[in-house]
Amino acid sequence: MTNLSFPKLSWHRLIAPWQKIDWFLLLLVSGAAFWGGLMIQSVQLTEGADDWVQHWVTGSIGIFVVLFLARLRYEHLLAWSWLVYIATNLSLLAVILVGITAKGAERWISIAGFNVQPSEFAKLGVIITLAALLHYRPAETLSSVFRALLLVAVPWALVFLQPDLGTSLVFIAIALGMLYWANANLGWLILLISPGVAAILFNVYLPAWLAWAALMFVIGWRTLPGNWLAGGGAIIVNFISGELGNLLWGLLEDYQKQRLILFLDPSKEPLGGGYHLIQSRIAIGAGQMWGRGLYEGTQTQLDFIPEQNTDFIFSAIGEELGFIGAFGLVVLFWLICLRLLMIALKAKDNFGSLLAIGVLCMIVFQALINMGMTIGLAPVTGLPLPWISSGRSAMLMNFMAIGLVESVANHQQRTTFFS
């Protein structure tokens, strides 16, 4: 009788296609998604909703997406970057034309019965296309910087028109971070954000605007061609920006204006726009050091905080898990960002390094703004907390972003499309 033998599958052989990925990074983001599901379950405990199940299901799918993308060679995106850019802009245009309206904004399109938020995936599309552009044309000259800004300007404008102020700010953070990593002069980047700062200071406190304008003169004189002429131009631009501040302010929707200024004094509208922030502060303060316990937060369980499963999920963590839980979440994000930075530093080419930095900037900005707005340190912009807040589009996009970064880590020395 013939003996049939089958090859033994060893653990090392099984994971060989992913032997160089950052397993600790995948563990961190998976843990964040699991934590988010627990908090969403707690927030919706009295409502009987099942968003926490969807959160975990989407997270599980996201883990497989990470492993799939990690096997693919990220360099092949260089050849497809403009197609990614076109698809990104077409999806954003579709939102404006046939999007679903909610809370004064058009941000979703319906696909096969599911509401998809293209602006979330547009973040990743911008990272890919900008990384490809800066890979070939580093931001060492003004022309390269302006070319990169023009590339970002189109999707930024389409998102701003939805209107989605929060996501449009994410695009700016991504662009500035990637430009800096691509060797752009720091002075140029300060000059780029100076009109926005000037528009605020000019209409709030004129002496502060004068000091800012003087600083911009020095930076323009030291970093731009033309010296004195460049410095004078910087002052003129900041003056015009200050005058335009009132005009641009008028273009914002009323709810966007409230979100931008009420964090300074939410007591002005305690039953209106400031209600979210007041209740969020109460909840976080009530958690004290150790928290009231999971499923035990009074503000959370009695539904005092609207949108707590999305924008204000951090307040549930602060109330039920206390300072220790909130600090633990901060440490978790710090570790995620540290791993992203390490992959960027070890990448074999500029494209891979820029991909990792773009994802890093996206995560850092969203986490800081989301946690900051729940305690009154930042405007309420509607940005979700990555992997923690409820939202299938955001969750899937964040895992896709990690998948691309894991591909950068996994293919430092590989030469085949699949490995």
C-alpha positions in Angstrom: 0.0 0.0 0.0 1.4 3.4 -1.0 2.1 5.8 1.8 0.8 9.3 1.1 2.8 12.1 2.6 1.9 15.8 2.7 4.3 18.6 3.2 4.3 20.0 6.7 3.3 23.7 7.1 5.6 25.4 9.5 4.8 28.7 11.1 7.8 30.4 9.4 6.7 29.2 6.0 3.1 30.3 6.7 4.1 33.9 7.5 7.0 34.1 4.9 5.1 36.5 2.6 4.8 38.9 5.5 8.1 38.3 7.3 9.2 41.9 7.2 6.0 43.7 8.1 5.7 45.5 11.4 3.6 43.1 13.4 3.6 45.4 16.4 2.1 48.2 14.4 -0.7 45.8 13.1 -1.3 44.7 16.7 -1.5 48.3 17.9 -4.1 49.4 15.3 -6.1 46.2 15.8 -6.1 46.8 19.5 -7.3 50.3 18.9 -10.2 49.0 16.8 -11.2 46.5 19.5 -11.1 49.2 22.1 -13.2 51.5 19.9 -15.8 48.7 19.6 -16.0 48.4 23.4 -16.6 52.1 23.9 -19.2 52.3 21.1 -21.0 49.4 22.8 -20.9 51.3 26.1 -22.2 54.5 24.5 -25.1 52.8 22.8 -25.9 50.4 25.6 -29.3 51.9 26.4 -30.2 52.4 22.7 -29.9 48.8 21.6 -27.9 49.8 18.6 -25.3 47.4 17.0 -22.8 49.9 15.6 -20.2 48.2 17.8 -20.7 44.9 15.9 -20.3 46.8 12.6 -17.2 48.4 14.0 -15.6 45.1 14.8 -16.7 43.5 11.6 -15.2 46.4 9.6 -12.0 46.2 11.7 -11.7 42.4 11.0 -12.1 43.1 7.3 -9.5 45.9 7.6 -6.9 43.4 9.1 -7.2 41.2 6.0 -6.9 44.3 3.8 -3.7 45.2 5.6 -2.3 41.7 5.0 -3.3 41.8 1.4 -1.8 45.2 0.7 1.3 44.3 2.6 2.0 41.6 0.0 1.7 43.9 -3.0 4.7 46.1 -4.0 3.8 49.7 -3.2 6.2 51.0 -5.9 3.6 49.9 -8.6 1.4 52.8 -7.4 3.9 55.2 -9.0 2.5 54.1 -12.4 -1.1 54.4 -11.3 -0.8 57.6 -9.2 -2.6 59.9 -11.7 -5.4 57.4 -12.1 -5.8 57.4 -8.3 -5.8 61.2 -8.4 -8.5 61.3 -11.2 -10.6 58.7 -9.4 -10.3 60.7 -6.1 -11.5 63.9 -7.7 -14.4 62.2 -9.6 -15.6 60.6 -6.4 -15.6 63.9 -4.6 -17.4 65.6 -7.5 -20.0 62.8 -7.4 -20.7 63.7 -3.8 -21.5 67.3 -4.8 -23.7 66.2 -7.7 -25.6 63.2 -6.3 -24.5 63.1 -2.6 -26.7 62.3 0.4 -27.3 65.4 2.5 -27.1 65.2 6.3 -26.7 68.0 8.9 -26.3 70.7 6.2 -23.6 68.9 4.3 -23.3 66.4 1.4 -20.7 63.9 2.3 -22.0 60.5 1.3 -22.9 58.6 -1.8 -25.0 55.4 -1.7 -23.4 52.3 -3.3 -25.3 49.0 -3.2 -27.3 50.2 -0.2 -24.2 51.3 1.8 -23.4 55.0 2.5 -19.8 55.6 1.5 -17.9 58.8 2.4 -15.5 59.5 -0.5 -13.7 62.3 1.4 -12.3 59.7 3.8 -10.7 57.7 0.9 -9.7 61.0 -0.7 -7.2 61.5 2.2 -5.4 58.3 1.1 -5.7 59.3 -2.6 -4.0 62.6 -1.9 -1.2 60.9 0.1 -0.5 58.5 -2.8 -0.5 61.1 -5.5 1.5 63.7 -3.6 4.1 61.1 -2.6 4.5 60.1 -6.2 4.9 63.7 -7.3 7.4 64.5 -4.5 9.3 61.2 -5.3 10.1 62.6 -8.8 10.3 66.3 -7.9 11.4 66.9 -4.3 10.2 70.1 -2.7 13.7 71.8 -2.9 12.5 74.6 -5.2 9.6 77.0 -5.1 8.3 75.6 -8.4 8.1 72.1 -7.0 6.3 73.4 -3.9 3.7 75.2 -5.9 3.2 72.2 -8.2 2.5 70.1 -5.1 0.1 72.7 -3.7 -1.8 72.9 -7.0 -2.2 69.1 -6.9 -3.7 69.2 -3.4 -5.8 72.3 -4.2 -8.3 70.5 -6.4 -9.5 67.8 -4.0 -9.2 70.3 -1.1 -11.7 72.6 -2.9 -14.1 69.8 -3.7 -14.1 68.7 0.0 -14.5 72.3 1.3 -17.5 72.8 -1.0 -19.4 69.8 0.4 -18.9 71.5 3.0 -16.5 69.4 5.1 -14.2 71.8 6.9 -12.6 69.2 9.1 -11.4 66.9 6.2 -10.2 70.0 4.3 -7.9 70.8 7.2 -6.6 67.3 7.2 -5.5 67.8 3.6 -3.5 70.9 4.6 -1.8 69.0 7.5 -0.9 66.1 5.1 0.5 68.5 2.5 2.6 70.5 4.9 4.0 67.4 6.6 4.9 65.7 3.3 6.4 68.9 1.9 8.6 69.3 4.9 9.8 65.6 4.7 10.5 66.3 1.0 13.1 69.0 1.9 10.9 72.1 1.6 12.4 75.1 3.3 10.7 75.5 6.7 10.4 79.2 6.2 8.4 78.6 3.0 5.9 76.4 4.9 5.5 79.1 7.6 4.8 81.6 4.9 2.2 79.3 3.4 0.2 79.1 6.6 0.7 82.8 7.4 -2.3 84.1 5.5 -4.6 81.9 7.6 -3.0 83.1 10.8 -3.1 86.7 9.6 -6.8 86.4 8.7 -7.5 85.5 12.4 -5.2 87.9 14.1 -6.1 90.9 11.9 -9.8 90.6 13.0 -9.1 89.6 16.6 -6.1 91.5 18.0 -4.3 94.0 15.7 -1.0 94.3 17.7 -0.6 90.5 17.4 -1.1 90.8 13.7 1.6 93.5 13.5 4.1 91.3 15.3 3.2 88.4 13.0 3.6 90.5 9.9 7.0 91.7 11.1 8.0 88.0 11.6 6.8 87.2 8.1 8.9 90.0 6.7 12.0 88.6 8.3 11.2 85.0 7.0 10.4 86.3 3.5 13.6 88.3 3.4 15.7 85.4 4.6 14.2 82.6 2.5 12.8 84.0 -0.7 14.6 85.5 -3.8 14.6 89.2 -3.8 15.3 89.8 -0.1 13.7 93.1 0.8 11.1 92.9 -2.0 10.1 89.4 -0.8 9.8 90.6 2.7 7.6 93.5 1.6 5.5 91.0 -0.4 5.0 88.9 2.6 3.6 91.8 4.6 1.3 92.8 1.7 0.0 89.2 1.4 -0.7 89.1 5.2 -2.5 92.4 5.0 -4.7 91.3 2.2 -5.4 88.0 4.0 -6.5 89.9 7.0 -9.0 91.9 4.9 -10.2 88.7 3.2 -10.7 87.1 6.6 -14.2 88.6 7.0 -15.1 87.6 3.4 -14.0 84.0 3.9 -15.8 83.9 7.2 -19.0 84.8 5.4 -18.7 81.8 3.1 -18.8 79.3 6.0 -22.1 77.7 7.1 -23.5 78.8 10.4 -22.8 75.5 12.1 -19.2 75.7 10.9 -18.8 79.1 12.5 -20.2 77.9 15.8 -17.8 74.9 15.8 -14.8 77.2 15.2 -15.5 79.8 17.9 -17.7 78.2 20.6 -14.9 76.1 22.0 -13.4 79.4 23.4 -16.6 80.0 25.5 -19.3 77.3 25.1 -21.3 78.9 27.8 -22.5 81.5 25.3 -24.8 78.9 23.9 -25.3 76.3 26.6 -28.3 74.7 25.0 -27.1 75.2 21.4 -23.8 74.8 19.8 -21.9 74.8 23.1 -23.9 72.0 24.6 -21.7 69.2 23.2 -18.6 70.6 24.6 -20.0 71.5 28.0 -21.3 68.0 28.5 -18.1 66.5 27.2 -16.1 68.4 29.8 -18.4 67.3 32.6 -18.1 63.7 31.5 -14.3 63.8 31.3 -14.0 65.6 34.6 -16.3 63.1 36.3 -14.0 60.3 35.4 -11.2 61.6 37.6 -8.2 59.3 37.9 -9.6 55.7 37.4 -13.0 56.4 35.9 -16.5 55.4 36.8 -16.1 52.0 35.2 -17.0 50.6 31.8 -20.8 50.9 31.2 -21.1 52.9 34.4 -20.6 56.5 33.2 -23.7 58.6 34.0 -23.2 61.2 31.3 -22.5 58.5 28.8 -25.3 56.0 29.7 -27.9 58.8 30.1 -27.1 60.1 26.6 -26.2 63.6 27.7 -23.6 63.9 24.9 -24.9 63.9 21.3 -22.8 62.1 18.6 -20.8 60.4 21.3 -20.1 57.3 19.3 -18.4 59.3 16.6 -17.0 62.8 17.3 -17.1 62.7 21.1 -16.0 59.1 21.8 -13.0 60.3 23.7 -15.4 61.8 26.4 -16.7 58.3 27.0 -13.2 57.0 27.6 -12.4 59.9 29.9 -15.6 59.3 32.0 -15.6 55.5 32.2 -11.9 54.8 32.2 -10.6 58.0 33.8 -7.3 59.8 33.3 -5.5 56.4 33.2 -7.7 55.2 30.3 -7.3 58.5 28.4 -3.6 58.6 29.0 -3.4 55.0 27.8 -5.1 55.9 24.6 -2.6 58.8 24.1 0.3 56.3 24.6 -1.3 53.9 22.1 -1.4 56.6 19.4 2.1 57.7 20.3 3.3 54.1 19.7 1.5 53.9 16.4 3.0 57.2 15.2 6.5 56.1 16.4 6.2 52.9 14.3 5.1 54.9 11.3 8.1 57.2 11.7 10.5 54.3 12.0 9.1 52.7 8.8 9.5 56.1 7.0 13.1 56.3 8.1 13.9 52.8 7.0 12.1 52.9 3.6 14.3 52.1 0.6 13.1 55.0 -1.5 11.5 58.4 -1.2 8.1 57.2 -2.4 7.8 54.7 0.4 9.1 57.1 3.0 6.6 59.8 1.9 3.7 57.4 2.0 4.5 56.6 5.6 4.9 60.2 6.5 1.6 61.1 4.8 -0.2 58.5 6.9 1.6 59.7 10.0 0.5 63.3 9.5 -3.1 62.2 8.8 -3.3 60.2 12.1 -1.5 62.8 14.2 -3.6 65.7 13.1 -6.9 63.8 13.4 -6.1 62.4 16.9 -4.9 65.7 18.3 -7.9 67.7 17.0 -10.4 65.1 18.0 -9.1 64.7 21.6 -8.5 68.4 21.8 -12.0 69.4 20.8 -13.6 67.2 23.5 -11.7 69.1 26.3 -12.1 72.6 24.7 -8.5 73.0 23.3 -9.6 72.8 19.6 -12.6 73.7 17.5 -15.3 71.1 17.0 -14.5 70.1 13.4 -16.2 66.7 13.2 -13.0 64.7 12.7 -13.3 61.1 13.9 -10.8 59.5 16.3 -8.9 57.0 14.1 -9.9 53.3 14.8 -12.0 54.4 17.8 -14.9 56.5 16.4 -17.8 54.7 14.7 -17.7 55.0 10.9 -17.1 52.2 8.3 -15.5 54.5 5.7 -13.0 56.0 8.1 -12.2 52.6 9.6 -11.6 50.9 6.3 -9.5 53.8 5.0 -7.3 53.8 8.1 -6.6 50.1 7.7 -5.9 50.6 4.0 -3.4 53.3 4.9 -1.7 51.0 7.4 -1.6 48.3 4.6 0.3 50.6 2.3 2.8 51.5 5.1 3.2 47.8 5.9 4.0 47.2 2.2 6.8 49.7 2.5 8.1 47.8 5.5 7.7 44.4 3.9 9.4 45.2 0.6 12.6 46.9 1.5 14.6 44.2 -0.4 12.0 42.3 -2.4 11.8 42.2 -6.2 8.6 40.3 -7.1 5.0 41.7 -7.3 3.8 39.1 -4.8 6.2 37.9 -2.0 
